[in-house]
Amino acid sequence: MGIRVGVFFGGRSVEHEISIISAIQAINALDKTKYDIVPVYITREDALYTGEDIGRIEAYRNIPELLKKSRRVLCVPHGGVCDLVKYPLARFGNPLCASLDIAFPIVHGTNVEDGGLQGFLKTLSIPFVGCDVTASAVGMDKYIQKAVLKDNNVPVLDCRRVSVKPYFKDTRGILAEIEGALPYPVVVKPLNLGSSIGISKAGNTGELRSALEYTFQFAHTALVEKAVVNLKEINCAVLGDGEEAAASECEEPQSSGVILSYEDKYVSGSKGAGGTKGMSGAKRKLPADISGEQRETIRELAKKTFRVLGCHGVVRVDFLLDTEANQIWVNEINTIPGSLAFYLWEPLGVPYRELLDRLINLAFKRERENADLSYSYETDILSNFISGGAKGAKGQPR
């Protein structure tokens, strides 16, 4: 029997479909001689399903029919593994569907990539691939991410954070505040989404108002930052942990407009393959059309970003390059990149199957290291506890 890998994907996110594509790519690439793969689909209502068809991309053309043929499950920690138990429980028969040795979350967006799923897996005491809770949460919140990077001398663009309720309470005041801090043109984006959803550019007050109200359709908080006029976007992936990390080849994604869109990333380059290539099918220059010095600067900044944010596994760091001023800024990090950014490693001689092996090995390594920590502190506080709770934890009156 091989290592039992539970691939978790889907979830309550606007990037739900992209997660399905990324996950099934990985399921197909994993070495079946090493791993027993258990696909676990998370519906938009946060229910977990597994079954024979859950790992087949064709089945997602009709999700209600797929769920009828599949088994809803609950995760139950048991003896160092995670059991997938049938739900609802039957009075008779074996409730066990599968047992997992390790979880492999391949999810994108809010409620899953932002530390939510990672926290759930952590409470199950099961090893899991990728960033821990804190790095996942910071990686999703673009404002906090910028603050941490700026504090560690990683170049980022200045920005303003705008929340929906204060905005509609004092629209004129907030627009004036933004205009006083940032010159036009500016880019407006959701604080905590990926896949280029909800992003637009503004060159005057009217466009800024429209851009903010468009972004608020997808998130309660928007980020406004100065637009780079002579822009070239460059992406670079990083693989490793706190001990050692390596940078991938650099890519230059190709946009059909002024901003790289969801369609640029996931639709236009995938039409010929039935729309199943995900980020690996997007239009790009690989390697990027940049100088050797720019390439090395970006790769070093990518590794520094990885270390500063406490990342683990594989991430993709997206950069903004001003081609006239030759200035480079970190735009954002994707803690679970589309298609796991496997296409950025292939030019360096790392095939997708090997990348997946490395990710699983890194997860087990972290689990071994965490096993050395103590999670208990012996005291006699409960044996001396007086019924009624007259005193607080430190013995002080409430």
C-alpha positions as CSV (number, residue, x, y, z in Angstrom):
1,M,0.0,0.0,0.0
2,G,1.3,3.5,-0.9
3,I,1.2,6.7,1.0
4,R,-2.5,7.7,1.2
5,V,-2.8,11.3,-0.1
6,G,-6.0,13.2,0.2
7,V,-6.2,15.9,-2.4
8,F,-8.6,18.6,-1.2
9,F,-10.0,21.1,-3.7
10,G,-13.0,23.3,-4.5
11,G,-14.5,25.3,-1.6
12,R,-16.6,28.5,-1.1
13,S,-14.5,30.7,-3.3
14,V,-14.9,32.6,-6.6
15,E,-11.8,30.6,-7.7
16,H,-13.7,27.3,-7.2
17,E,-13.5,26.1,-10.8
18,I,-9.8,26.9,-11.1
19,S,-9.1,24.9,-7.9
20,I,-10.9,21.9,-9.6
21,I,-8.6,22.2,-12.7
22,S,-5.4,22.6,-10.6
23,A,-6.3,19.7,-8.4
24,I,-7.1,17.2,-11.1
25,Q,-4.0,18.2,-13.0
26,A,-2.0,17.1,-9.9
27,I,-4.1,14.0,-9.4
28,N,-3.2,12.9,-12.9
29,A,0.5,13.7,-12.4
30,L,1.0,12.0,-9.0
31,D,3.0,8.8,-9.1
32,K,0.5,6.0,-8.7
33,T,3.2,3.6,-7.7
34,K,4.0,5.7,-4.6
35,Y,0.7,7.1,-3.7
36,D,-2.9,6.0,-3.1
37,I,-4.8,9.1,-4.1
38,V,-8.1,10.0,-2.5
39,P,-9.7,13.1,-4.1
40,V,-11.8,15.2,-1.7
41,Y,-14.1,17.8,-3.3
42,I,-15.3,20.7,-1.2
43,T,-18.6,22.1,-2.4
44,R,-19.5,25.7,-2.4
45,E,-21.5,24.9,0.8
46,D,-18.4,23.5,2.5
47,A,-19.5,19.8,2.3
48,L,-16.8,17.2,1.6
49,Y,-17.4,14.5,-1.0
50,T,-15.3,11.6,-2.3
51,G,-15.8,8.8,-4.8
52,E,-14.7,7.3,-8.1
53,D,-15.8,10.2,-10.2
54,I,-14.6,13.0,-7.9
55,G,-11.1,12.9,-9.6
56,R,-12.4,13.1,-13.2
57,I,-12.6,16.6,-14.8
58,E,-15.4,15.5,-17.1
59,A,-17.7,14.8,-14.1
60,Y,-17.8,18.5,-13.2
61,R,-19.9,19.4,-16.2
62,N,-22.8,18.4,-14.0
63,I,-21.9,18.8,-10.4
64,P,-25.4,18.0,-8.9
65,E,-25.3,14.7,-10.8
66,L,-21.7,14.1,-9.6
67,L,-22.7,14.5,-6.0
68,K,-25.5,12.1,-6.3
69,K,-23.0,9.4,-7.3
70,S,-20.5,10.3,-4.7
71,R,-20.2,9.9,-0.9
72,R,-20.4,12.8,1.5
73,V,-17.8,12.4,4.3
74,L,-16.6,13.9,7.5
75,C,-12.9,14.1,8.6
76,V,-12.1,12.3,11.9
77,P,-8.6,12.1,13.4
78,H,-7.7,8.6,14.4
79,G,-4.4,7.2,15.5
80,G,-2.2,9.6,13.6
81,V,-4.3,9.4,10.4
82,C,-7.4,11.2,9.2
83,D,-10.4,8.9,8.5
84,L,-13.0,9.9,6.0
85,V,-16.2,8.7,7.5
86,K,-19.6,8.5,5.7
87,Y,-22.1,11.1,6.5
88,P,-24.8,10.8,7.6
89,L,-23.8,7.8,9.7
90,A,-25.7,4.6,9.1
91,R,-26.7,2.4,12.0
92,F,-25.1,-0.7,10.5
93,G,-22.2,-1.3,8.2
94,N,-18.6,0.1,8.0
95,P,-18.7,3.9,8.1
96,L,-15.1,4.2,6.8
97,C,-14.6,5.4,3.2
98,A,-10.8,6.0,3.4
99,S,-7.9,6.9,5.7
100,L,-5.4,9.6,4.8
101,D,-1.7,9.8,5.8
102,I,-1.3,13.3,4.4
103,A,-3.5,16.1,3.0
104,F,-2.7,18.0,-0.2
105,P,-4.8,21.2,-0.3
106,I,-5.0,22.5,-3.9
107,V,-7.4,25.4,-3.3
108,H,-7.5,29.0,-4.4
109,G,-9.1,32.1,-2.8
110,T,-10.9,33.1,0.3
111,N,-12.2,30.6,2.9
112,V,-9.7,27.9,1.7
113,E,-6.3,29.3,0.6
114,D,-6.4,32.0,3.3
115,G,-5.6,29.8,6.2
116,G,-9.2,28.5,6.7
117,L,-8.6,25.0,5.3
118,Q,-5.0,24.9,6.7
119,G,-6.4,25.6,10.2
120,F,-9.0,22.8,9.8
121,L,-6.3,20.3,8.7
122,K,-4.1,21.4,11.6
123,T,-6.9,20.6,14.1
124,L,-7.0,17.1,12.5
125,S,-3.3,16.6,13.3
126,I,-2.6,15.4,9.8
127,P,0.4,16.5,7.8
128,F,-0.5,18.8,5.0
129,V,1.3,20.2,2.0
130,G,2.1,23.9,1.6
131,C,2.0,27.0,3.8
132,D,0.9,27.0,7.4
133,V,-2.0,29.0,8.7
134,T,-0.2,32.3,9.3
135,A,1.7,32.4,6.0
136,S,-1.5,31.5,4.2
137,A,-3.5,34.2,5.9
138,V,-0.8,36.9,5.4
139,G,-0.4,35.8,1.8
140,M,-4.1,36.3,1.0
141,D,-4.4,39.7,2.7
142,K,-2.6,42.0,0.2
143,Y,-2.4,45.0,2.7
144,I,-0.8,43.0,5.6
145,Q,1.4,41.3,3.1
146,K,2.7,44.6,1.8
147,A,3.3,45.9,5.4
148,V,5.4,42.8,6.3
149,L,7.4,43.0,3.1
150,K,8.0,46.7,3.4
151,D,9.2,46.3,7.0
152,N,11.7,43.8,5.7
153,N,13.0,46.1,2.9
154,V,11.3,44.2,0.1
155,P,10.1,46.8,-2.5
156,V,6.3,47.2,-2.8
157,L,4.1,50.0,-4.1
158,D,2.4,52.4,-1.8
159,C,-1.3,51.8,-1.4
160,R,-4.5,52.7,0.4
161,R,-6.9,50.3,1.9
162,V,-10.7,51.1,1.5
163,S,-13.5,49.3,3.3
164,V,-17.0,49.2,1.8
165,K,-19.0,50.7,4.7
166,P,-16.8,53.7,5.4
167,Y,-16.7,54.3,1.6
168,F,-20.4,54.6,1.2
169,K,-20.7,56.6,4.3
170,D,-18.2,59.3,3.1
171,T,-17.6,58.6,-0.6
172,R,-16.3,62.1,-1.4
173,G,-14.0,62.2,1.6
174,I,-12.4,58.8,0.8
175,L,-12.0,59.6,-2.9
176,A,-10.2,62.9,-2.0
177,E,-8.0,61.1,0.5
178,I,-6.9,58.5,-2.1
179,E,-6.3,61.3,-4.7
180,G,-4.2,63.2,-2.1
181,A,-2.0,60.2,-1.5
182,L,-1.7,58.5,-4.9
183,P,-1.3,60.0,-8.4
184,Y,-3.4,58.8,-11.3
185,P,-3.5,56.3,-12.9
186,V,-4.2,53.8,-10.1
187,V,-5.2,50.1,-9.9
188,V,-8.0,49.0,-7.7
189,K,-8.3,45.4,-6.6
190,P,-9.9,43.2,-3.9
191,L,-7.9,42.9,-0.8
192,N,-8.1,39.1,-0.6
193,L,-8.8,37.6,-4.0
194,G,-6.6,36.1,-6.7
195,S,-7.0,35.1,-10.4
196,S,-7.3,38.8,-11.4
197,I,-10.9,38.9,-10.3
198,G,-12.4,42.3,-9.5
199,I,-9.4,44.3,-10.7
200,S,-9.6,47.5,-12.8
201,K,-7.7,50.7,-13.6
202,A,-8.7,54.3,-13.0
203,G,-7.4,57.5,-14.5
204,N,-9.8,60.1,-12.9
205,T,-12.3,60.5,-10.0
206,G,-15.2,59.0,-11.9
207,E,-13.3,55.9,-13.0
208,L,-12.0,55.5,-9.4
209,R,-15.5,55.6,-8.0
210,S,-16.6,53.0,-10.6
211,A,-13.5,50.8,-10.0
212,L,-14.1,50.8,-6.2
213,E,-17.8,49.9,-6.6
214,Y,-16.9,47.1,-9.0
215,T,-14.3,45.7,-6.6
216,F,-16.9,45.8,-3.7
217,Q,-19.0,43.2,-5.7
218,F,-16.3,40.7,-4.8
219,A,-14.8,41.8,-1.4
220,H,-15.6,44.1,1.5
221,T,-12.2,45.7,1.3
222,A,-10.3,47.1,-1.7
223,L,-6.7,48.0,-2.2
224,V,-5.8,51.1,-4.3
225,E,-2.2,51.5,-5.5
226,K,-0.3,53.5,-8.1
227,A,-0.3,51.9,-11.6
228,V,3.0,51.2,-13.2
229,V,2.8,52.9,-16.6
230,N,5.7,51.2,-18.4
231,L,4.6,47.9,-17.1
232,K,6.0,44.4,-17.6
233,E,4.6,41.7,-15.3
234,I,7.0,38.9,-14.3
235,N,6.2,35.8,-12.2
236,C,8.7,33.5,-10.4
237,A,7.9,30.5,-8.2
238,V,9.8,29.4,-5.1
239,L,10.0,25.9,-3.7
240,G,11.3,24.9,-0.2
241,D,10.9,25.7,3.5
242,G,12.5,27.8,6.2
243,E,15.8,26.0,5.8
244,E,16.3,26.0,2.1
245,A,14.4,27.5,-0.9
246,A,15.0,27.6,-4.6
247,A,13.7,30.0,-7.3
248,S,12.2,28.8,-10.6
249,E,12.5,30.2,-14.1
250,C,10.8,33.6,-14.7
251,E,7.7,34.0,-16.9
252,E,6.1,37.0,-18.6
253,P,2.3,36.5,-18.7
254,Q,0.7,38.1,-21.8
255,S,-2.3,40.3,-21.4
256,S,-5.0,41.1,-23.9
257,G,-5.7,44.5,-22.2
258,V,-4.1,47.0,-19.8
259,I,-4.5,44.5,-16.9
260,L,-3.9,40.7,-17.0
261,S,-7.4,39.3,-16.6
262,Y,-9.1,36.1,-15.5
263,E,-9.7,35.2,-19.1
264,D,-6.0,35.8,-20.0
265,K,-5.0,33.4,-17.2
266,Y,-7.6,30.6,-17.5
267,V,-9.7,30.8,-20.7
268,S,-7.9,32.0,-23.8
269,G,-4.9,29.7,-23.6
270,S,-7.0,26.6,-22.7
271,K,-9.6,26.5,-25.4
272,G,-7.8,23.9,-27.5
273,A,-7.7,21.5,-24.6
274,G,-11.2,21.7,-23.5
275,G,-10.4,24.4,-21.0
276,T,-8.5,22.1,-18.6
277,K,-5.0,23.5,-18.7
278,G,-5.5,26.1,-16.0
279,M,-2.6,28.5,-15.5
280,S,-0.3,26.1,-17.5
281,G,-2.3,27.0,-20.6
282,A,-2.2,30.8,-20.3
283,K,-0.3,32.8,-22.8
284,R,3.2,33.7,-21.7
285,K,6.8,34.2,-22.6
286,L,8.9,31.6,-20.8
287,P,11.6,32.5,-20.1
288,A,10.6,36.1,-19.7
289,D,12.1,38.7,-22.0
290,I,14.3,40.4,-19.4
291,S,18.0,40.9,-18.8
292,G,20.1,38.4,-16.9
293,E,20.6,40.9,-14.1
294,Q,16.8,41.5,-13.9
295,R,16.2,37.8,-13.8
296,E,18.6,37.2,-10.9
297,T,17.2,40.3,-9.0
298,I,13.7,38.9,-9.3
299,R,14.7,35.4,-8.3
300,E,16.5,36.7,-5.2
301,L,13.6,38.9,-4.3
302,A,11.2,35.9,-4.7
303,K,13.3,33.8,-2.3
304,K,13.4,36.7,0.2
305,T,9.6,37.2,0.0
306,F,9.2,33.5,0.6
307,R,11.4,33.6,3.7
308,V,10.0,36.9,5.1
309,L,6.4,35.6,4.9
310,G,7.4,32.2,6.4
311,C,6.2,30.2,3.4
312,H,6.4,26.5,2.8
313,G,6.0,24.3,-0.2
314,V,5.6,26.0,-3.6
315,V,4.5,29.6,-4.1
316,R,4.4,32.0,-6.9
317,V,5.6,35.6,-6.5
318,D,4.3,38.2,-9.0
319,F,6.4,41.2,-9.8
320,L,5.9,44.6,-11.5
321,L,8.7,45.9,-13.6
322,D,8.9,49.5,-14.8
323,T,10.8,49.0,-18.1
324,E,11.9,52.6,-18.4
325,A,13.0,53.2,-14.8
326,N,14.2,49.6,-14.4
327,Q,12.4,49.4,-11.0
328,I,11.0,46.2,-9.6
329,W,8.3,45.7,-7.0
330,V,6.7,42.6,-5.5
331,N,3.1,42.8,-6.5
332,E,1.7,39.8,-4.5
333,I,2.3,36.2,-3.5
334,N,0.2,33.2,-4.4
335,T,0.6,30.6,-1.6
336,I,-1.1,27.9,-3.7
337,P,-0.5,29.1,-7.3
338,G,-2.7,28.0,-10.2
339,S,-1.5,24.6,-11.6
340,L,1.0,24.8,-8.7
341,A,3.2,26.7,-11.1
342,F,4.7,23.4,-12.4
343,Y,5.4,24.9,-15.8
344,L,7.9,27.3,-14.2
345,W,10.0,24.4,-13.0
346,E,10.1,22.3,-16.1
347,P,12.6,24.6,-17.9
348,L,15.0,24.0,-14.9
349,G,14.7,20.2,-15.3
350,V,12.1,19.6,-12.6
351,P,9.1,17.7,-14.1
352,Y,5.7,18.0,-12.5
353,R,5.8,14.5,-10.9
354,E,9.1,15.3,-9.2
355,L,7.7,18.7,-8.0
356,L,4.8,16.9,-6.4
357,D,7.1,14.4,-4.7
358,R,9.2,17.2,-3.3
359,L,6.1,19.0,-1.9
360,I,4.9,15.8,-0.1
361,N,8.4,15.2,1.3
362,L,8.6,18.8,2.6
363,A,5.2,18.3,4.4
364,F,6.4,15.1,6.1
365,K,9.7,16.9,7.0
366,R,7.7,19.7,8.7
367,E,5.6,17.1,10.6
368,R,8.8,15.4,11.9
369,E,10.1,18.8,13.1
370,N,6.9,19.7,14.7
371,A,6.8,16.4,16.6
372,D,9.8,17.6,18.5
373,L,7.8,20.4,20.1
374,S,5.9,20.1,23.3
375,Y,2.2,20.8,23.2
376,S,1.5,20.3,26.9
377,Y,2.6,22.0,30.1
378,E,2.2,20.0,33.3
379,T,0.5,21.8,36.1
380,D,-1.9,20.9,38.9
381,I,-4.3,23.7,38.1
382,L,-7.3,21.5,37.4
383,S,-6.7,19.2,40.5
384,N,-6.8,22.4,42.7
385,F,-9.6,24.0,40.8
386,I,-12.5,25.1,43.1
387,S,-15.9,24.5,41.8
388,G,-17.8,27.6,40.9
389,G,-14.9,29.4,39.2
390,A,-14.5,32.1,41.8
391,K,-11.0,33.0,40.7
392,G,-9.6,33.5,37.2
393,A,-6.7,31.6,35.6
394,K,-4.1,33.6,37.5
395,G,-5.9,33.4,40.8
396,Q,-7.2,36.9,40.7
397,P,-10.9,37.7,41.6
398,R,-13.0,38.2,38.5
